[in-house]
Amino acid sequence: MTATPSPRVFISYSWDSEAHKQRVFELAEKLRDDGIDCELDQYHQSPPEGWALWMLRQVKGADFVLMICTQIYYRRALGEESPGTGKGSNLLGHCNDNQDASIRRTSSFLFTTMGLLFR
């Protein structure tokens, strides 16, 4: 019997605070513990190709992309934050605007004080 490959998931989020980064890391670890091939920037140092290209490759190689949406992430995706900040969320916002086929597998959810809300 051939084993079914684990789904590959990429998590995109903003570095709002150390606490937020830790919650995202814990989510990624939980997904990995549950057998999902989860990719997150925190598992890497600075990739040689740069973060923007690394992120695009992760999105294209993923079966699913989880966008952890906070108010900061949302504003960055809309280009409403200071220039040069939140390049990853800006990139995904741009791809969504252009209906990039690689982003159509995206799910969004929001961390709240009460837990996770899925969209």
N, C-alpha and C positions, 0 to 999 in steps of 0.2 A: 504494500500500500504506500503510495506517495504522499508525503506530508504536504499540506497546503502551506505555502509561504505566508509568513506573518505580514499583515498590512504595514506599509511604510507610512509614517506620519511625520510631518514637519510642523513644529510649533513656531509661530511668529507672535511677537509680543513687544511691548515697549519697556524699557528699563526705568520704570517710574520711581522705584525705590528698591532698596536691598530686600525688604520684606516681600515685595511683589515678585522680584526675581527668584526669591527662595520658593514662593508658592508655585511658580511656573516650573521650577526645577523639580519640586516634589511631585507635581502632576506628571512630568516626563518620566520620572523614576517609577511612579505607579503604573503608567502605561507599559514601560519596559518589564516591570515585574509581572504584568498580566500577559506578556508574550508579544507585545506590539513593538515593532522596530521603530522607535521614536527618535527623531533627530532634533537637536536643540543647540543653539550657538554656545551655550555654557559648557558643552562637552569638548570645545575646541579653543585653541589659542587663536591668534590671528592667521587666517588661512592665506596661503601665498597668492591666491588669485584675488584677494580682497573680499570684504564682506558682501558687497553688492552682487558680485558674480557667484560667490558661494551660495548666497541666499537663492538666487535664481535657479541654480543647479538643484538645490534642495527642493524647491517648489516643483520643478519639472520632474524630479525623480520620485516624488511622493505620491502615494495613492490618495492621501488626504492631507489637507493643510488646515491646521487649527489656528485661528486668529484669536488671541486673547485680547479682547477689546476693552480698553479703559477710555476715559475721556481724553487722556493725553494721546493714546494710540489713534483714536478717532480724529482728533484735531490734526495730528501729523499726517494721517492718510489723506486728509482734505487739503494739506498744504497750508494749514493755518498756524503752524508753530514757527519758531525762529528758523531761518535758513541754516542748513547744516546739521540739524538735529533730527533724530528719528528717521534715518534714511531707509531702514527696512520697512517700516510702516508706510512711508511715502512710496516706496517701490510697489508694495502690494496694492496700495490705493490706486496707483497709476495703472497697474495691470488690470484691476477690476474695472476701471473706467473704460479701458480699451477692450474689454471682454476677452482677455487672454484665455485661451482654452486651458492653459495649465492651472488657472485659478478657479475653474468651475467646480473643483472638488473641495471647495473651502467650506469649513464650518466655523462659526464664530460663537464664542461664549464669553461671559463676563464673570470675573470674580467679584463677589459682593461680601458684605459682612455676614451674610446668611449662608454663604456657600457658592455654588456654581449655578449660573443660569445659562441654559443652552438655547441657541437660536437655530 
